Amino acid sequence: MYRMASAQIVPQASSKRNFSIDYLKSFLVLGMVLGHTMQLLCSVAASNMIRNLIYCITQYINLITFSGFFFCFGYANYLSYFTKERKEVKSKIINNAVRILLAYYISAFAYIIFFADFDFSFQQTVQILIFSKIPPFSEFLLSFFVIIISSFLFFDLIKKISASNLLLIIAIAVSLMSTIVVPYKYINNNQLGLIIGTNQFSAFPMLQYLWFFLAGVWFARDNIKFRWSVLVVSFLLSMPFVVYCLITHNFPDRFPPSIYWIAGSAFPLYLYYMFCIWVERRFAQIHPVLSIGQNTLFYLLLSNIFLFSLKVKLVNRIIGLDRTILIYTLVMMVIYFLTKQVSNFKQNAMPAIKKVATVDDK
């Protein structure tokens, strides 16, 4: 999923690179790591107004992040895979699925080791490997694994849907309606819960979030930029979320996701998308920012490991918002430094390795 190791949650198109999508991924990563940092480390007094502010910030980040990644995933999958024949991209899809799965396992085992006194027993290891035990802060990666495996298994069907406006609308409607009709409380199987949702763990079910993936496919297929119709529809989709919050003074259910939660991010995500298009057109390439979007998995994986270790180190310590922001900044800077070092190593080492291989072949 990250560019320097060709392991991307969002595969890149073979044609001209769309930097607006890289910018969008960058902003989503920045928000996601900030949200994780606040949730894992930040601690303030229960009566403190800042506590409520932090809660609202993290909920907003939660609202748009996964949905945004799924949108980017659909956008890039269409350009990379569904404009080609299955046999041309089969190996790329499988390799991408393997990389995402390995990233999940690393994050999942890291969480268990840091927080759950992991004993490396055979039973506990197997439970994680077969998704019977799904640790927090890692489960979202499994949803990308599920969707890319589904893309491989149902390649022709998805390609057919992506080529038809009517089928896209029907599929999007089914995805949205699934938040209402799926009987979550009866889904006791974690593996099935990854696909259709469950109350058993904090799942990001593929079916309910699928419409973001399909929206990404549609945007990529028609090269959609600004359209008043899209702006209005996205606004209407998000309004029930706002009304729900105003009436109940609370946020809609996220696990399992309600229709209010699923549709709520449509308008802000479209604004993000338009902002990223503006940034791409207005400025020269902002490489430090683009680097984040082009190394998404690397940032998500390393930030999880860093934050897990810091949580253990700072246990029972009061970490205010100012120190939380400082830690967040340092974590992002360290990961950026590491991505640059690995990228520089590849640029310097790979030509030499290829040269040696060529000489050996002769």
JOKA-V742478 format. One record per backbone hydrogen bond with DSSP energy under -0.5 kcal/mol. NH is the residue of the N-H (numbers start at 1). CO is the residue of the C=O. E is the energy in kcal/mol with one decimal. If there is no record, write none. Layout:
nh/co/e
NH/CO/E
NH/CO/E
//
This chain:
nh/co/e
2/7/-2.3
3/294/-2.9
5/2/-1.2
6/3/-1.6
7/2/-2.5
8/1/-1.1
8/6/-0.6
11/9/-0.7
19/17/-1.0
21/18/-0.7
22/18/-1.1
23/19/-2.7
24/20/-2.2
25/21/-2.6
26/22/-2.2
27/23/-2.5
28/24/-2.1
29/25/-2.6
30/26/-2.7
31/27/-2.1
32/28/-2.7
33/29/-2.8
34/30/-1.7
35/31/-2.8
36/32/-2.6
37/33/-2.5
38/34/-2.5
39/35/-2.6
40/36/-2.5
41/37/-2.4
42/37/-0.9
42/38/-0.7
43/319/-3.0
48/45/-1.5
51/48/-1.0
52/48/-0.9
53/49/-1.9
54/50/-2.9
55/51/-2.2
56/52/-2.2
57/53/-2.5
58/54/-2.7
59/55/-2.2
60/56/-2.2
61/57/-2.5
62/58/-2.7
63/59/-2.2
64/60/-1.8
65/61/-2.2
66/62/-0.6
68/64/-2.2
69/65/-2.4
70/66/-2.4
71/67/-2.1
72/68/-2.5
73/69/-2.5
74/70/-2.3
75/71/-2.4
76/72/-2.7
77/73/-2.5
78/74/-2.0
79/75/-1.5
80/76/-2.7
81/77/-3.0
82/77/-1.5
83/78/-0.7
84/81/-1.9
88/85/-0.9
89/85/-1.0
89/86/-0.6
90/86/-1.3
93/89/-2.5
94/90/-2.1
95/91/-2.6
96/92/-2.3
97/93/-2.3
98/94/-2.4
99/95/-2.2
100/96/-2.2
101/97/-2.4
102/98/-2.6
103/99/-2.2
104/100/-2.2
105/101/-2.5
106/102/-2.4
107/103/-2.3
108/104/-3.3
109/105/-2.8
110/106/-2.0
111/107/-2.2
112/108/-2.2
113/109/-2.7
114/110/-2.3
115/111/-2.5
116/112/-2.3
118/112/-0.9
125/121/-2.3
126/122/-2.5
127/123/-2.2
128/124/-1.6
129/125/-2.3
130/126/-2.4
131/128/-1.1
132/127/-2.2
133/127/-2.1
135/133/-0.6
138/135/-0.8
139/135/-0.6
141/138/-1.5
142/138/-0.6
142/139/-0.7
143/139/-0.9
144/140/-1.1
145/141/-1.8
146/142/-2.8
147/143/-2.2
148/144/-2.1
149/145/-2.1
150/146/-2.4
151/147/-2.1
152/148/-1.5
153/149/-2.7
154/150/-2.9
155/152/-0.8
158/154/-2.8
159/155/-2.5
160/156/-2.1
161/157/-2.6
162/158/-2.7
163/159/-0.9
164/161/-1.4
168/164/-2.2
169/165/-2.4
170/166/-2.4
171/167/-2.7
172/168/-2.6
173/169/-2.4
174/170/-2.5
175/171/-2.2
176/172/-2.3
177/173/-2.6
178/174/-1.6
179/176/-1.2
180/177/-1.9
181/177/-1.9
182/178/-1.8
184/182/-1.7
186/183/-2.0
187/184/-1.8
188/186/-1.1
190/188/-0.6
193/189/-2.4
194/190/-1.5
195/192/-1.3
196/192/-2.5
197/193/-1.6
199/184/-0.9
199/187/-0.5
203/201/-2.3
205/203/-0.6
206/194/-2.2
207/195/-2.9
209/205/-1.7
210/206/-0.9
210/207/-0.5
212/209/-1.4
213/209/-1.0
214/210/-2.5
215/211/-2.2
216/212/-2.2
217/213/-1.9
218/214/-2.5
219/215/-2.7
220/216/-2.3
221/217/-2.7
222/218/-2.4
223/219/-0.5
224/219/-1.8
227/225/-0.5
231/227/-2.3
232/228/-2.6
233/229/-2.4
234/230/-2.7
235/231/-2.0
236/232/-2.5
237/233/-2.2
238/234/-1.6
239/235/-1.6
240/236/-0.7
241/238/-0.7
242/238/-1.5
243/239/-2.8
244/240/-2.6
245/241/-2.3
246/242/-2.3
247/243/-2.4
248/244/-2.7
249/245/-1.8
258/253/-2.1
262/258/-2.5
263/259/-2.2
264/260/-1.2
265/261/-0.6
266/263/-1.6
267/234/-0.7
269/265/-2.3
270/266/-1.8
271/267/-2.1
272/268/-2.4
273/269/-2.7
274/270/-2.4
275/271/-2.5
276/272/-2.5
277/273/-1.8
278/274/-2.2
279/275/-2.5
280/276/-2.3
281/277/-2.0
282/278/-2.7
283/279/-2.3
287/285/-1.3
289/286/-0.8
290/286/-2.7
291/287/-2.6
292/288/-0.7
292/289/-0.9
293/289/-1.2
294/290/-2.1
295/291/-0.6
295/292/-0.9
296/293/-0.6
299/295/-1.9
300/296/-2.4
301/297/-2.9
302/298/-2.4
303/299/-2.2
304/300/-1.6
305/301/-2.0
306/302/-2.9
307/303/-2.7
308/304/-2.7
309/305/-2.2
310/306/-2.3
311/307/-2.3
312/308/-1.7
313/309/-2.2
314/310/-2.8
315/312/-1.0
317/314/-2.1
319/317/-0.7
320/318/-0.7
324/320/-2.2
325/321/-2.4
326/322/-1.8
327/323/-2.7
328/324/-2.6
329/325/-2.4
330/326/-2.4
331/327/-2.7
332/328/-2.3
333/329/-2.3
334/330/-2.6
335/331/-2.3
336/332/-2.2
337/333/-2.4
338/334/-2.3
339/335/-2.5
340/336/-2.1
341/337/-2.1
342/338/-2.5
343/339/-2.5
344/340/-2.7
345/341/-2.2
346/342/-2.4
347/343/-2.3
348/344/-2.1
349/345/-3.3
350/346/-1.9
352/348/-0.6
353/349/-2.5
354/350/-2.7
355/351/-2.1
356/352/-2.3
357/353/-2.5
358/354/-2.3
359/355/-2.2
360/356/-2.5
361/357/-2.2
362/358/-1.6
//
